[in-house]
Amino acid sequence: MILRFIIAFVLVVLVCGGIVGFNMFRDQAIEQFFANMPVAPITVSTVEVQPIEWTPGIGAIGTVAAAQGVDLTVEAAGIVKAINFKSNQHVERGDILVQLDDGVQRADLDAAKTQATLDQQRLDRALALQKRGVGSDVAVDEARAASQASASQVDRLQAVLDQRQLTAPFRGTIGIPRIEVGQYLPASQTVATLQDLDTMRVDFSIPEQQLSLLQIGQPVRFGVTEEAMDFSGSVTGIDPKVDPATRLLAVRAEIGNPQGLLSPGQYLRVRVELPVEPDVIALPQTALVASLYGDYIYVIREAEPKEGAPAQAEGSAPTLVAKQVFVKPGRRSQGRIEIAQGVNAGDQVVTAGQNRLSNGSVVVIDNTIDPSRPTGAAMLP
């Protein structure tokens, strides 16, 4: 009985030991298989870190307005007799734009001119009689006063007649007419808008902390987007008072618009350019990855040979891996970000493909596409 029990126990130990040994052998074989299996490299784009001339700036959003722009109105009410302009027509200063019916005013002016002529003749006769000693000084004074009053009346009626015409106060482009011939036009009703589009102004605001960085004549860049700052101008006005409600400071800049690409009321990106700083390390913003643990980038390094691995063939390309490096970012400008700490000149930094990377991933570099530039632009060297 005891012999049978011993034999059974030995058989159980042998079976269990065989199962455990087989599992250990299998796990070791799998581990060796995956350890020796070649890792598929990940394709990335990179850029070489080089010190650049950094042009810091103050960014803002501005509103475009014409350097000269008004909504034209008439001074006196009346019937519209003629409209002498069309939409988007270029007019010169003094051009008659709208003519109101002025028949009554012209008749009054003609009558006043006739009376002024008669009073001037009476003054001339009174002066002649005074020279011959047969006219009194009182008669001369009365004739002179009547002549001056008549001349003043002519001037007044001429001004009233001029109010029946709307003239351009400056050269510019006139908008859509808002009146019709034959319409009764009340005083102060808007006729059209007149804008001088050759020179524009842009009003924007900056935080009060940046007031010390501004000065009159400072260069300013404008654009629809931050990547396309195609217009240039300069600061022409700085409000001496900070808005106590918003803590913002109003600034005005002038910009040339010879091709008429800008329109009043349009929004623009504004960048006040500050003095250039040399030897600044900056990277495309696409290279930076933000996480809960901090901001980091991937730097390309040559893989260190593994212990026991066969030596690399002479002349073959080295294996490249991505190393995660935490950095201290700084200012941002025109698609680039300043790196204050973490990278050095000459490093190869990944700019695309980071979402598939982990620390130590094998990579291959393909810079035929550069995501740090707008579509269609040439790739970075």
C-alpha positions as a Markdown table, in Angstrom:
| # | Residue | x | y | z |
|---|---|---|---|---|
| 1 | Met | 0.0 | 0.0 | 0.0 |
| 2 | Ile | 2.7 | 2.4 | 1.0 |
| 3 | Leu | 4.7 | 1.5 | -2.2 |
| 4 | Arg | 1.7 | 2.4 | -4.4 |
| 5 | Phe | 1.3 | 5.7 | -2.6 |
| 6 | Ile | 5.0 | 6.5 | -3.2 |
| 7 | Ile | 4.8 | 5.6 | -6.9 |
| 8 | Ala | 1.7 | 7.8 | -7.3 |
| 9 | Phe | 3.3 | 10.7 | -5.6 |
| 10 | Val | 6.5 | 10.4 | -7.7 |
| 11 | Leu | 4.3 | 10.4 | -10.9 |
| 12 | Val | 2.4 | 13.5 | -9.8 |
| 13 | Val | 5.7 | 15.3 | -9.1 |
| 14 | Leu | 7.1 | 14.4 | -12.4 |
| 15 | Val | 3.9 | 15.5 | -14.3 |
| 16 | Cys | 3.7 | 18.8 | -12.4 |
| 17 | Gly | 7.4 | 19.5 | -12.8 |
| 18 | Gly | 7.2 | 18.8 | -16.5 |
| 19 | Ile | 4.3 | 21.2 | -16.9 |
| 20 | Val | 6.1 | 24.0 | -15.0 |
| 21 | Gly | 9.3 | 23.4 | -16.9 |
| 22 | Phe | 7.4 | 23.5 | -20.2 |
| 23 | Asn | 5.8 | 26.8 | -19.3 |
| 24 | Met | 9.1 | 28.3 | -18.3 |
| 25 | Phe | 10.7 | 27.1 | -21.5 |
| 26 | Arg | 7.8 | 28.5 | -23.5 |
| 27 | Asp | 7.9 | 31.9 | -21.8 |
| 28 | Gln | 11.7 | 32.2 | -22.3 |
| 29 | Ala | 11.3 | 31.2 | -26.0 |
| 30 | Ile | 8.6 | 33.9 | -26.5 |
| 31 | Glu | 10.7 | 36.5 | -24.8 |
| 32 | Gln | 13.8 | 35.7 | -26.9 |
| 33 | Phe | 11.6 | 35.7 | -30.0 |
| 34 | Phe | 10.3 | 39.2 | -29.4 |
| 35 | Ala | 13.6 | 40.5 | -28.1 |
| 36 | Asn | 15.3 | 39.5 | -31.4 |
| 37 | Met | 12.4 | 40.4 | -33.6 |
| 38 | Pro | 13.2 | 43.6 | -35.6 |
| 39 | Val | 11.1 | 46.7 | -34.6 |
| 40 | Ala | 9.3 | 48.5 | -37.4 |
| 41 | Pro | 10.7 | 52.0 | -37.4 |
| 42 | Ile | 8.4 | 55.0 | -37.3 |
| 43 | Thr | 8.7 | 57.7 | -39.9 |
| 44 | Val | 9.1 | 61.3 | -38.6 |
| 45 | Ser | 10.0 | 64.7 | -39.8 |
| 46 | Thr | 12.8 | 66.6 | -38.1 |
| 47 | Val | 14.5 | 70.0 | -38.0 |
| 48 | Glu | 18.0 | 70.8 | -36.9 |
| 49 | Val | 18.2 | 73.3 | -34.0 |
| 50 | Gln | 20.0 | 76.4 | -35.0 |
| 51 | Pro | 20.3 | 79.8 | -33.2 |
| 52 | Ile | 18.3 | 82.4 | -35.0 |
| 53 | Glu | 17.6 | 86.1 | -34.8 |
| 54 | Trp | 14.4 | 86.4 | -32.8 |
| 55 | Thr | 12.1 | 89.3 | -33.4 |
| 56 | Pro | 9.9 | 89.6 | -30.4 |
| 57 | Gly | 6.6 | 91.3 | -30.8 |
| 58 | Ile | 3.3 | 92.4 | -29.2 |
| 59 | Gly | 0.3 | 90.6 | -30.7 |
| 60 | Ala | -3.2 | 92.0 | -30.8 |
| 61 | Ile | -6.4 | 92.1 | -32.9 |
| 62 | Gly | -7.1 | 95.4 | -34.6 |
| 63 | Thr | -10.0 | 97.1 | -36.5 |
| 64 | Val | -9.3 | 98.8 | -39.8 |
| 65 | Ala | -10.6 | 102.3 | -40.6 |
| 66 | Ala | -9.9 | 104.8 | -43.3 |
| 67 | Ala | -7.5 | 107.6 | -42.4 |
| 68 | Gln | -10.2 | 109.9 | -43.6 |
| 69 | Gly | -13.8 | 108.6 | -43.8 |
| 70 | Val | -17.2 | 110.3 | -43.3 |
| 71 | Asp | -20.8 | 109.6 | -43.9 |
| 72 | Leu | -21.9 | 112.5 | -46.2 |
| 73 | Thr | -25.0 | 114.5 | -45.3 |
| 74 | Val | -26.7 | 117.7 | -46.6 |
| 75 | Glu | -27.0 | 120.8 | -44.5 |
| 76 | Ala | -30.4 | 121.8 | -45.8 |
| 77 | Ala | -33.5 | 119.9 | -46.8 |
| 78 | Gly | -34.8 | 119.9 | -50.4 |
| 79 | Ile | -35.6 | 118.0 | -53.5 |
| 80 | Val | -32.8 | 116.0 | -55.1 |
| 81 | Lys | -32.2 | 117.5 | -58.6 |
| 82 | Ala | -29.1 | 115.6 | -59.7 |
| 83 | Ile | -26.8 | 112.8 | -58.4 |
| 84 | Asn | -23.3 | 113.2 | -59.9 |
| 85 | Phe | -21.6 | 110.0 | -58.7 |
| 86 | Lys | -21.8 | 106.3 | -59.0 |
| 87 | Ser | -21.0 | 103.5 | -56.6 |
| 88 | Asn | -17.2 | 103.0 | -55.9 |
| 89 | Gln | -16.3 | 106.1 | -58.0 |
| 90 | His | -13.1 | 107.9 | -57.2 |
| 91 | Val | -13.8 | 111.6 | -56.5 |
| 92 | Glu | -11.6 | 114.6 | -56.0 |
| 93 | Arg | -11.9 | 117.2 | -53.3 |
| 94 | Gly | -14.5 | 119.9 | -54.2 |
| 95 | Asp | -16.4 | 117.7 | -56.7 |
| 96 | Ile | -20.2 | 118.3 | -56.7 |
| 97 | Leu | -21.8 | 115.0 | -55.6 |
| 98 | Val | -25.5 | 116.0 | -55.1 |
| 99 | Gln | -27.4 | 119.0 | -56.4 |
| 100 | Leu | -30.7 | 120.0 | -54.6 |
| 101 | Asp | -33.3 | 122.2 | -56.3 |
| 102 | Asp | -32.1 | 125.8 | -55.8 |
| 103 | Gly | -34.4 | 127.9 | -57.9 |
| 104 | Val | -35.7 | 130.0 | -55.0 |
| 105 | Gln | -32.3 | 130.5 | -53.6 |
| 106 | Arg | -30.9 | 131.6 | -56.9 |
| 107 | Ala | -33.7 | 134.1 | -57.4 |
| 108 | Asp | -33.1 | 135.5 | -53.9 |
| 109 | Leu | -29.4 | 135.8 | -54.7 |
| 110 | Asp | -30.0 | 137.6 | -57.9 |
| 111 | Ala | -32.3 | 140.1 | -56.2 |
| 112 | Ala | -29.7 | 140.7 | -53.5 |
| 113 | Lys | -27.0 | 141.3 | -56.1 |
| 114 | Thr | -29.2 | 143.8 | -57.8 |
| 115 | Gln | -29.8 | 145.6 | -54.6 |
| 116 | Ala | -26.1 | 145.5 | -53.7 |
| 117 | Thr | -25.3 | 147.1 | -57.1 |
| 118 | Leu | -27.8 | 149.9 | -56.5 |
| 119 | Asp | -26.5 | 150.6 | -53.0 |
| 120 | Gln | -22.9 | 150.7 | -54.3 |
| 121 | Gln | -24.0 | 153.3 | -56.9 |
| 122 | Arg | -25.7 | 155.4 | -54.2 |
| 123 | Leu | -22.5 | 155.2 | -52.2 |
| 124 | Asp | -20.4 | 156.3 | -55.2 |
| 125 | Arg | -22.8 | 159.3 | -55.8 |
| 126 | Ala | -22.7 | 160.3 | -52.1 |
| 127 | Leu | -18.9 | 160.3 | -52.2 |
| 128 | Ala | -18.8 | 162.4 | -55.3 |
| 129 | Leu | -21.2 | 165.0 | -53.9 |
| 130 | Gln | -19.1 | 165.1 | -50.7 |
| 131 | Lys | -16.0 | 165.8 | -52.7 |
| 132 | Arg | -17.8 | 168.8 | -54.4 |
| 133 | Gly | -18.9 | 170.0 | -51.0 |
| 134 | Val | -22.6 | 169.6 | -51.5 |
| 135 | Gly | -23.1 | 166.3 | -49.7 |
| 136 | Ser | -23.1 | 165.7 | -46.0 |
| 137 | Asp | -21.1 | 163.2 | -44.0 |
| 138 | Val | -24.4 | 161.7 | -42.7 |
| 139 | Ala | -25.5 | 160.8 | -46.3 |
| 140 | Val | -22.2 | 159.2 | -47.0 |
| 141 | Asp | -22.3 | 157.1 | -43.8 |
| 142 | Glu | -25.9 | 156.0 | -44.5 |
| 143 | Ala | -25.0 | 155.0 | -48.1 |
| 144 | Arg | -21.9 | 153.1 | -46.9 |
| 145 | Ala | -23.9 | 151.2 | -44.3 |
| 146 | Ala | -26.5 | 150.3 | -46.9 |
| 147 | Ser | -23.8 | 149.1 | -49.4 |
| 148 | Gln | -22.1 | 147.0 | -46.7 |
| 149 | Ala | -25.4 | 145.5 | -45.6 |
| 150 | Ser | -26.3 | 144.6 | -49.2 |
| 151 | Ala | -22.9 | 143.0 | -49.7 |
| 152 | Ser | -23.3 | 140.9 | -46.6 |
| 153 | Gln | -26.8 | 139.9 | -47.7 |
| 154 | Val | -25.3 | 138.7 | -51.0 |
| 155 | Asp | -22.7 | 136.6 | -49.1 |
| 156 | Arg | -25.4 | 135.1 | -46.9 |
| 157 | Leu | -27.6 | 134.1 | -49.8 |
| 158 | Gln | -24.5 | 132.7 | -51.6 |
| 159 | Ala | -23.8 | 130.5 | -48.6 |
| 160 | Val | -27.5 | 129.4 | -48.6 |
| 161 | Leu | -27.2 | 128.6 | -52.3 |
| 162 | Asp | -24.0 | 126.6 | -51.6 |
| 163 | Gln | -25.9 | 124.5 | -49.1 |
| 164 | Arg | -28.0 | 123.2 | -51.9 |
| 165 | Gln | -24.9 | 121.4 | -53.2 |
| 166 | Leu | -23.1 | 118.5 | -51.5 |
| 167 | Thr | -19.3 | 118.6 | -52.4 |
| 168 | Ala | -16.6 | 116.1 | -51.6 |
| 169 | Pro | -14.5 | 117.3 | -48.5 |
| 170 | Phe | -11.5 | 115.2 | -49.6 |
| 171 | Arg | -10.4 | 112.8 | -52.4 |
| 172 | Gly | -11.4 | 109.2 | -51.9 |
| 173 | Thr | -13.8 | 106.4 | -53.0 |
| 174 | Ile | -17.5 | 107.0 | -52.6 |
| 175 | Gly | -19.9 | 104.3 | -51.7 |
| 176 | Ile | -23.5 | 103.3 | -52.7 |
| 177 | Pro | -25.9 | 106.2 | -53.1 |
| 178 | Arg | -28.8 | 106.1 | -50.7 |
| 179 | Ile | -31.0 | 108.6 | -52.4 |
| 180 | Glu | -32.9 | 109.0 | -55.7 |
| 181 | Val | -33.5 | 111.9 | -58.0 |
| 182 | Gly | -36.7 | 113.6 | -57.1 |
| 183 | Gln | -36.6 | 112.4 | -53.5 |
| 184 | Tyr | -37.3 | 114.9 | -50.7 |
| 185 | Leu | -34.1 | 114.9 | -48.7 |
| 186 | Pro | -34.3 | 116.0 | -45.1 |
| 187 | Ala | -31.3 | 117.7 | -43.5 |
| 188 | Ser | -28.7 | 115.4 | -41.9 |
| 189 | Gln | -29.8 | 112.3 | -43.8 |
| 190 | Thr | -26.9 | 110.2 | -45.0 |
| 191 | Val | -26.3 | 110.3 | -48.7 |
| 192 | Ala | -23.3 | 108.0 | -49.1 |
| 193 | Thr | -20.1 | 107.2 | -47.4 |
| 194 | Leu | -16.8 | 108.6 | -48.6 |
| 195 | Gln | -13.5 | 106.8 | -47.6 |
| 196 | Asp | -9.9 | 107.6 | -48.5 |
| 197 | Leu | -8.6 | 104.0 | -49.0 |
| 198 | Asp | -5.0 | 104.9 | -49.9 |
| 199 | Thr | -4.0 | 105.2 | -46.3 |
| 200 | Met | -5.7 | 103.2 | -43.5 |
| 201 | Arg | -5.5 | 103.2 | -39.8 |
| 202 | Val | -5.7 | 100.3 | -37.4 |
| 203 | Asp | -6.9 | 100.7 | -33.8 |
| 204 | Phe | -6.0 | 98.0 | -31.3 |
| 205 | Ser | -5.4 | 97.5 | -27.6 |
| 206 | Ile | -2.6 | 96.1 | -25.6 |
| 207 | Pro | -2.2 | 95.2 | -21.8 |
| 208 | Glu | -1.0 | 98.0 | -19.6 |
| 209 | Gln | 2.1 | 96.0 | -18.7 |
| 210 | Gln | 3.4 | 96.4 | -22.2 |
| 211 | Leu | 3.2 | 100.2 | -22.3 |
| 212 | Ser | 6.9 | 100.6 | -21.7 |
| 213 | Leu | 7.7 | 98.6 | -24.9 |
| 214 | Leu | 5.8 | 101.0 | -27.2 |
| 215 | Gln | 6.9 | 104.2 | -28.8 |
| 216 | Ile | 5.7 | 106.4 | -31.7 |
| 217 | Gly | 7.1 | 105.3 | -35.1 |
| 218 | Gln | 7.6 | 101.7 | -34.0 |
| 219 | Pro | 7.2 | 99.2 | -37.0 |
| 220 | Val | 4.0 | 97.2 | -37.1 |
| 221 | Arg | 3.0 | 94.1 | -39.2 |
| 222 | Phe | -0.5 | 93.3 | -40.2 |
| 223 | Gly | -2.2 | 90.3 | -41.7 |
| 224 | Val | -5.4 | 88.2 | -41.9 |
| 225 | Thr | -3.5 | 85.4 | -40.1 |
| 226 | Glu | -0.4 | 85.1 | -38.0 |
| 227 | Glu | 1.4 | 83.2 | -40.8 |
| 228 | Ala | 0.6 | 85.9 | -43.5 |
| 229 | Met | 1.6 | 89.3 | -42.2 |
| 230 | Asp | 1.7 | 91.0 | -45.6 |
| 231 | Phe | 1.1 | 94.6 | -44.6 |
| 232 | Ser | 3.4 | 97.0 | -42.8 |
| 233 | Gly | 2.9 | 100.3 | -41.0 |
| 234 | Ser | 4.0 | 102.2 | -37.9 |
| 235 | Val | 2.6 | 103.4 | -34.6 |
| 236 | Thr | 1.1 | 106.9 | -34.9 |
| 237 | Gly | -0.7 | 107.3 | -31.6 |
| 238 | Ile | -0.7 | 105.9 | -28.1 |
| 239 | Asp | -3.5 | 106.8 | -25.7 |
| 240 | Pro | -2.0 | 108.3 | -22.6 |
| 241 | Lys | -4.9 | 106.9 | -20.4 |
| 242 | Val | -5.4 | 103.2 | -19.5 |
| 243 | Asp | -9.0 | 102.0 | -19.5 |
| 244 | Pro | -9.7 | 101.3 | -15.8 |
| 245 | Ala | -12.4 | 98.8 | -16.7 |
| 246 | Thr | -10.3 | 96.6 | -19.0 |
| 247 | Arg | -6.7 | 97.6 | -18.1 |
| 248 | Leu | -6.0 | 98.0 | -21.8 |
| 249 | Leu | -4.3 | 100.8 | -23.6 |
| 250 | Ala | -5.6 | 102.0 | -27.0 |
| 251 | Val | -3.0 | 102.3 | -29.8 |
| 252 | Arg | -3.3 | 103.5 | -33.4 |
| 253 | Ala | -1.1 | 102.6 | -36.4 |
| 254 | Glu | -1.2 | 103.7 | -40.0 |
| 255 | Ile | -0.8 | 101.4 | -43.0 |
| 256 | Gly | -0.5 | 101.9 | -46.7 |
| 257 | Asn | -3.2 | 100.4 | -48.9 |
| 258 | Pro | -2.2 | 101.3 | -52.5 |
| 259 | Gln | -3.8 | 98.2 | -54.0 |
| 260 | Gly | -7.1 | 98.6 | -52.0 |
| 261 | Leu | -6.9 | 95.1 | -50.4 |
| 262 | Leu | -8.1 | 96.4 | -47.0 |
| 263 | Ser | -11.6 | 97.7 | -46.3 |
| 264 | Pro | -12.8 | 99.8 | -43.3 |
| 265 | Gly | -14.3 | 97.7 | -40.6 |
| 266 | Gln | -12.1 | 94.7 | -41.3 |
| 267 | Tyr | -10.3 | 92.8 | -38.5 |
| 268 | Leu | -6.6 | 92.2 | -38.7 |
| 269 | Arg | -3.9 | 90.4 | -36.8 |
| 270 | Val | -1.5 | 93.0 | -35.4 |
| 271 | Arg | 2.1 | 92.5 | -34.4 |
| 272 | Val | 4.2 | 95.4 | -33.0 |
| 273 | Glu | 7.8 | 94.5 | -33.7 |
| 274 | Leu | 10.3 | 94.9 | -30.9 |
| 275 | Pro | 14.2 | 95.0 | -31.3 |
| 276 | Val | 15.8 | 91.9 | -32.7 |
| 277 | Glu | 17.5 | 89.5 | -30.3 |
| 278 | Pro | 20.4 | 87.3 | -31.7 |
| 279 | Asp | 21.3 | 83.7 | -30.9 |
| 280 | Val | 17.9 | 82.5 | -29.7 |
| 281 | Ile | 17.0 | 78.8 | -29.7 |
| 282 | Ala | 13.5 | 78.5 | -31.3 |
| 283 | Leu | 11.6 | 75.5 | -32.8 |
| 284 | Pro | 8.5 | 75.1 | -34.8 |
| 285 | Gln | 5.5 | 75.0 | -32.5 |
| 286 | Thr | 4.6 | 71.5 | -33.9 |
| 287 | Ala | 7.7 | 70.1 | -32.2 |
| 288 | Leu | 6.4 | 70.8 | -28.7 |
| 289 | Val | 4.2 | 68.3 | -26.9 |
| 290 | Ala | 2.2 | 69.4 | -23.8 |
| 291 | Ser | 1.4 | 66.9 | -21.1 |
| 292 | Leu | 0.3 | 66.9 | -17.4 |
| 293 | Tyr | 4.0 | 66.3 | -16.4 |
| 294 | Gly | 5.3 | 69.2 | -18.5 |
| 295 | Asp | 6.2 | 70.2 | -22.0 |
| 296 | Tyr | 8.6 | 68.0 | -23.9 |
| 297 | Ile | 10.1 | 67.3 | -27.3 |
| 298 | Tyr | 11.6 | 64.2 | -29.0 |
| 299 | Val | 15.3 | 64.5 | -29.9 |
| 300 | Ile | 16.9 | 62.0 | -32.4 |
| 301 | Arg | 19.8 | 60.0 | -31.1 |
| 302 | Glu | 21.9 | 57.0 | -32.4 |
| 303 | Ala | 20.8 | 53.8 | -30.7 |
| 304 | Glu | 23.3 | 52.3 | -28.3 |
| 305 | Pro | 24.3 | 48.8 | -29.2 |
| 306 | Lys | 22.7 | 46.1 | -27.0 |
| 307 | Glu | 24.9 | 43.8 | -25.0 |
| 308 | Gly | 25.5 | 40.6 | -26.9 |
| 309 | Ala | 24.0 | 41.9 | -30.1 |
| 310 | Pro | 26.0 | 41.4 | -33.3 |
| 311 | Ala | 28.2 | 44.2 | -34.4 |
| 312 | Gln | 26.8 | 46.6 | -37.0 |
| 313 | Ala | 28.1 | 46.1 | -40.5 |
| 314 | Glu | 30.6 | 48.7 | -41.6 |
| 315 | Gly | 29.1 | 51.4 | -43.8 |
| 316 | Ser | 25.5 | 50.7 | -42.8 |
| 317 | Ala | 23.3 | 53.5 | -41.6 |
| 318 | Pro | 23.1 | 53.8 | -37.8 |
| 319 | Thr | 19.9 | 53.0 | -36.0 |
| 320 | Leu | 18.1 | 56.1 | -34.8 |
| 321 | Val | 15.8 | 56.4 | -31.8 |
| 322 | Ala | 13.7 | 59.1 | -30.3 |
| 323 | Lys | 14.5 | 60.4 | -26.9 |
| 324 | Gln | 12.0 | 62.3 | -24.8 |
| 325 | Val | 13.4 | 65.5 | -23.5 |
| 326 | Phe | 11.5 | 67.9 | -21.2 |
| 327 | Val | 12.0 | 71.6 | -22.1 |
| 328 | Lys | 11.2 | 75.0 | -20.8 |
| 329 | Pro | 9.3 | 76.9 | -23.5 |
| 330 | Gly | 9.2 | 80.7 | -23.7 |
| 331 | Arg | 7.7 | 83.2 | -26.1 |
| 332 | Arg | 5.8 | 82.4 | -29.3 |
| 333 | Ser | 6.0 | 84.2 | -32.6 |
| 334 | Gln | 5.1 | 83.4 | -36.2 |
| 335 | Gly | 4.7 | 79.7 | -35.7 |
| 336 | Arg | 7.9 | 79.3 | -33.6 |
| 337 | Ile | 8.4 | 78.9 | -29.9 |
| 338 | Glu | 11.4 | 79.9 | -27.9 |
| 339 | Ile | 13.1 | 77.1 | -26.0 |
| 340 | Ala | 14.8 | 78.5 | -22.9 |
| 341 | Gln | 16.2 | 75.2 | -21.6 |
| 342 | Gly | 16.4 | 71.6 | -22.7 |
| 343 | Val | 17.9 | 71.6 | -26.3 |
| 344 | Asn | 21.2 | 72.6 | -27.8 |
| 345 | Ala | 22.3 | 73.8 | -31.3 |
| 346 | Gly | 22.7 | 70.9 | -33.7 |
| 347 | Asp | 20.1 | 68.6 | -32.1 |
| 348 | Gln | 17.6 | 66.9 | -34.5 |
| 349 | Val | 14.1 | 67.5 | -33.1 |
| 350 | Val | 11.0 | 65.8 | -34.3 |
| 351 | Thr | 8.4 | 68.1 | -35.8 |
| 352 | Ala | 5.8 | 65.5 | -37.0 |
| 353 | Gly | 4.9 | 62.0 | -36.0 |
| 354 | Gln | 5.2 | 62.5 | -32.2 |
| 355 | Asn | 1.8 | 60.9 | -31.6 |
| 356 | Arg | 3.2 | 57.5 | -32.4 |
| 357 | Leu | 6.4 | 57.8 | -30.5 |
| 358 | Ser | 7.5 | 56.7 | -27.1 |
| 359 | Asn | 10.8 | 57.1 | -25.4 |
| 360 | Gly | 13.3 | 54.9 | -27.3 |
| 361 | Ser | 11.2 | 54.3 | -30.4 |
| 362 | Val | 13.2 | 53.5 | -33.5 |
| 363 | Val | 12.6 | 56.1 | -36.2 |
| 364 | Val | 13.5 | 56.9 | -39.8 |
| 365 | Ile | 13.6 | 60.5 | -41.0 |
| 366 | Asp | 11.6 | 61.8 | -43.9 |
| 367 | Asn | 11.7 | 65.6 | -44.4 |
| 368 | Thr | 9.9 | 65.7 | -47.7 |
| 369 | Ile | 6.9 | 67.2 | -45.8 |
| 370 | Asp | 7.5 | 70.0 | -43.4 |
| 371 | Pro | 4.4 | 70.7 | -41.2 |
| 372 | Ser | 6.0 | 73.8 | -39.7 |
| 373 | Arg | 5.4 | 75.7 | -42.9 |
| 374 | Pro | 2.2 | 76.6 | -44.7 |
| 375 | Thr | 0.9 | 74.3 | -47.4 |
| 376 | Gly | 2.9 | 74.7 | -50.6 |
| 377 | Ala | 5.9 | 76.3 | -49.0 |
| 378 | Ala | 9.4 | 74.9 | -49.4 |
| 379 | Met | 10.6 | 72.5 | -46.8 |
| 380 | Leu | 13.2 | 73.5 | -44.2 |
| 381 | Pro | 16.8 | 72.7 | -45.1 |
